[in-house]
């Protein structure tokens, strides 16, 4: 068997100098074929070459919208559903969607705020959110009302979970609050811009009147909860912000500081009526909630509840 060269979504996005969500949009529309290796999607080198050849232009021709800038997708063009977010529960949701419909799920492991902006640009179908607003103390809805301007949407609760500080076993530095992060003897590891954990930290710094310039390690970024927890575990940093489950997986201690409302948003369009119905049935089912409960560290008491719905 001849081994064919292939690339990850991230590698293709870097090569074409576009966002990963733009690549997911091309996959969703069927313009760029993919295959799966476990959870990861890969793109064959030949398919990427063919896509580039088919979209070559001369100097007097405008580049296709799919390459030059994000474009709003027509859900009728494809039976793929792009689910954006990083939690394992979203993989479970994707499998249930495929099991209960003819949809094929695609996963984008992108942070909450960046995913929401991509939904505005028509690149995502289901976006998971845990965006804390320091002025209201609410999660998600204040951001939705500002970003999805002019777009009707429905917001479901997926689950609740604890967020807080990752610390070394035994918490040797006695870290117990957001205020502790400004200590000179503390080095943090941060999340990437646009992630829910990054926004939680920035909002807590703002409302506690702590300058990010005083935070040692603020510019050290990792792209997921496990990487942050691992940085604390290996001594690269003293503390990081994230969710409880990652701390248990890595084997470090966790200081809970807030209960996150982890929600799903879907645009209310005629083309999405079937998808909304399917997601509603899945989230409300005892089977799905039991599967989530079996993971531990998640609260499903409000799973499936409609948090907000535009007219």
C-alpha positions in Angstrom: 0.0 0.0 0.0 1.4 3.4 -1.0 1.4 6.0 1.8 -0.1 9.2 0.6 1.1 12.5 2.1 -1.6 14.4 4.1 -1.9 17.5 6.2 -3.9 18.5 9.3 -6.4 21.3 9.2 -4.0 23.6 11.0 -1.2 22.8 8.6 -3.4 23.6 5.6 -4.6 26.9 7.2 -1.0 28.0 7.7 0.0 27.0 4.2 -3.0 29.0 2.7 -2.6 31.8 5.2 -6.3 31.7 6.2 -8.0 30.8 9.5 -8.7 27.1 10.4 -12.4 27.9 10.4 -12.1 29.0 6.7 -10.7 25.5 6.0 -13.6 23.9 7.9 -16.0 26.0 5.8 -14.4 24.6 2.6 -14.7 21.1 4.0 -18.3 21.7 5.0 -19.2 22.9 1.4 -17.5 19.8 -0.1 -14.8 21.9 -1.8 -12.0 20.3 0.1 -12.2 16.5 0.8 -11.1 15.1 4.1 -10.6 11.8 5.8 -10.4 10.9 9.5 -7.7 9.4 11.7 -9.4 9.0 15.0 -10.8 12.4 16.0 -8.5 14.2 13.6 -9.4 15.2 10.1 -6.7 15.2 7.5 -6.5 16.5 3.9 -4.6 14.5 1.3 -1.8 16.4 -0.5 -3.3 15.5 -3.9 -6.7 16.9 -2.9 -5.1 20.1 -1.7 -3.1 20.4 -4.9 -6.3 19.9 -6.9 -8.1 22.6 -4.9 -5.4 25.1 -5.5 -5.3 24.3 -9.2 -9.0 24.7 -9.6 -9.0 28.1 -7.9 -6.0 29.6 -9.6 -6.7 33.0 -11.1 -4.9 35.5 -13.3 -3.9 38.9 -12.1 -7.1 40.6 -13.2 -9.4 38.2 -11.5 -10.6 38.5 -7.9 -9.7 35.6 -5.6 -12.6 33.3 -4.7 -14.3 34.4 -1.5 -13.5 31.0 0.2 -9.8 31.9 0.0 -9.6 35.7 0.2 -12.2 36.2 3.0 -14.9 34.3 5.0 -18.2 34.0 3.2 -21.6 33.1 4.5 -22.4 29.5 3.8 -25.6 28.1 2.5 -26.5 25.0 4.6 -28.3 23.5 1.6 -24.9 23.1 -0.1 -23.8 20.4 2.3 -25.0 17.9 4.8 -22.0 18.6 7.1 -22.4 20.3 10.5 -19.5 22.2 12.0 -19.4 22.0 15.8 -16.9 24.4 17.3 -15.4 24.1 20.8 -13.0 21.9 22.7 -14.9 19.9 25.3 -15.1 16.1 24.9 -18.9 16.4 25.3 -19.0 18.0 21.9 -17.6 14.8 20.3 -20.4 12.9 22.0 -23.0 15.4 20.6 -21.5 15.0 17.1 -21.8 11.2 17.3 -25.4 11.5 18.4 -26.2 13.9 15.6 -24.8 11.4 13.1 -26.6 8.5 14.7 -30.0 10.3 14.7 -29.8 12.0 11.3 -28.1 12.1 7.9 -25.8 14.9 9.0 -22.1 14.4 9.2 -20.3 16.3 12.0 -17.1 18.2 11.6 -15.2 19.4 14.7 -13.4 22.7 15.0 -11.3 23.0 18.2 -11.5 26.8 18.4 -12.1 29.0 21.5 -15.6 30.5 22.3 -15.2 34.1 21.1 -13.4 33.2 17.9 -16.0 30.6 17.2 -18.8 33.0 17.8 -17.3 35.5 15.3 -17.0 32.7 12.8 -20.7 31.9 13.3 -21.4 35.5 12.4 -19.4 35.0 9.2 -21.3 31.8 8.4 -18.5 29.3 9.1 -20.0 27.4 12.0 -23.4 25.7 12.6 -23.1 24.9 16.4 -20.9 27.0 18.7 -20.2 26.1 22.3 -19.7 29.1 24.7 -18.4 29.8 28.2 -17.9 33.6 28.0 -18.0 35.4 31.3 -19.2 39.0 31.5 -17.7 40.8 34.5 -20.2 43.6 34.4 -23.3 41.4 34.7 -21.9 38.2 36.2 -23.6 36.4 33.4 -22.3 33.9 30.9 -22.7 34.0 27.1 -25.8 36.0 26.5 -24.2 39.5 26.8 -21.7 38.5 24.1 -24.4 36.9 21.8 -26.5 40.0 21.8 -23.5 42.2 20.7 -21.9 39.9 18.2 -24.8 38.1 16.5 -26.5 41.4 15.7 -29.2 41.0 13.1 -29.1 37.2 13.4 -31.9 35.2 15.2 -30.6 32.5 17.4 -31.4 29.9 20.1 -29.2 29.3 23.1 -29.3 25.9 24.9 -27.5 24.9 28.1 -25.2 22.0 27.4 -23.9 21.6 31.0 -22.4 23.4 34.0 -18.8 22.9 35.2 -16.3 24.3 37.7 -13.6 26.7 36.5 -10.7 27.9 38.6 -7.0 27.6 39.2 -4.7 24.7 38.4 -2.0 24.4 41.1 0.7 21.9 42.0 -0.2 19.0 44.2 -0.7 20.1 47.7 -1.0 23.8 46.6 2.4 24.7 48.0 2.1 28.4 47.2 -1.3 28.6 48.9 -3.2 30.1 45.9 -6.9 30.6 46.6 -8.2 33.6 44.7 -7.9 35.8 41.6 -6.0 38.3 43.7 -3.2 35.8 44.3 -2.2 36.0 40.6 -0.6 39.4 41.1 1.9 38.0 43.6 5.5 38.5 42.4 6.5 35.0 43.3 3.8 33.5 41.0 4.2 32.6 37.3 1.1 31.8 35.3 0.4 30.0 32.0 -2.4 31.7 30.0 -4.8 30.5 27.3 -4.9 31.9 23.8 -6.8 35.1 22.9 -10.5 34.4 22.1 -10.8 31.4 24.4 -13.4 31.3 27.2 -10.7 30.7 29.9 -8.7 33.7 28.6 -11.8 35.9 28.8 -12.6 34.6 32.3 -9.1 35.6 33.4 -9.1 39.0 31.7 -12.6 39.8 33.2 -11.5 38.8 36.7 -8.3 40.9 36.4 -10.5 43.8 35.2 -13.1 43.6 38.0 -10.4 43.0 40.6 -8.4 46.0 39.3 -5.3 44.0 38.5 -3.1 45.0 35.6 -2.1 42.2 33.2 1.3 43.9 33.1 1.8 42.8 36.7 1.1 39.2 35.9 4.2 37.1 35.5 3.8 34.8 32.6 0.7 36.5 31.2 2.1 36.3 27.6 2.8 32.5 27.8 -0.1 31.0 25.9 -1.4 27.4 25.5 -4.2 26.4 23.2 -6.2 24.0 25.5 -7.0 23.1 29.1 -4.8 20.0 29.1 -1.8 22.0 27.9 -2.2 24.5 30.6 -2.7 21.8 33.3 0.4 20.0 32.0 2.5 23.2 32.2 1.6 23.5 35.9 2.3 19.8 36.4 5.8 20.0 34.9 6.7 23.2 36.7 6.8 25.4 33.7 4.3 27.6 35.5 2.9 27.8 39.1 -0.8 28.3 38.1 -3.2 28.4 35.2 -6.9 28.9 34.6 -9.1 26.1 33.4 -11.8 23.5 34.1 -11.8 20.8 36.8 -11.6 17.8 34.6 -8.3 18.6 33.0 -6.7 18.9 36.5 -7.9 15.4 37.4 -6.6 14.0 34.1 -3.1 15.5 34.5 -3.0 14.8 38.3 -2.7 18.3 39.8 -4.9 20.1 42.3 -7.7 22.4 41.4 -9.1 25.5 43.2 -12.7 26.1 42.1 -13.6 29.8 41.8 -16.7 29.9 39.6 -19.4 27.7 38.1 -19.4 28.0 34.3 -22.5 27.9 32.2 -21.4 26.0 29.1 -24.0 26.6 26.3 -24.7 25.9 22.7 -25.9 28.5 20.2 -27.5 27.8 16.8 -28.7 30.4 14.3 -32.5 30.3 13.7 -32.8 30.0 10.0 -35.2 27.9 7.8 -32.3 25.7 6.8 -31.4 25.0 10.5 -35.0 24.1 11.6 -34.2 20.4 11.3 -30.8 20.7 13.1 -32.4 22.6 16.0 -35.0 19.9 16.4 -32.4 17.1 16.4 -30.2 18.9 18.9 -33.2 19.7 21.1 -34.1 16.0 21.2 -30.5 14.8 21.9 -29.9 17.3 24.7 -33.2 16.4 26.4 -32.7 12.7 26.2 -31.9 10.6 29.3 -29.3 8.7 27.2 -27.2 11.7 26.4 -27.4 13.2 29.8 -26.5 9.8 31.4 -23.4 9.6 29.1 -22.3 13.1 30.1 -22.9 12.3 33.8 -20.7 9.2 33.5 -17.7 11.4 32.6 -17.9 13.1 36.1 -17.3 16.7 37.0 -20.3 17.9 34.9 -23.7 19.1 36.0 -26.5 18.2 33.6 -29.4 19.5 35.7 -30.1 22.2 33.1 -28.9 20.3 30.0 -31.3 21.0 27.1 -32.9 24.0 28.7 -33.5 26.9 26.4 -31.6 29.9 27.9 -32.7 32.4 25.4 -34.4 32.5 22.0 -35.0 35.4 19.7 -38.3 35.9 18.0 
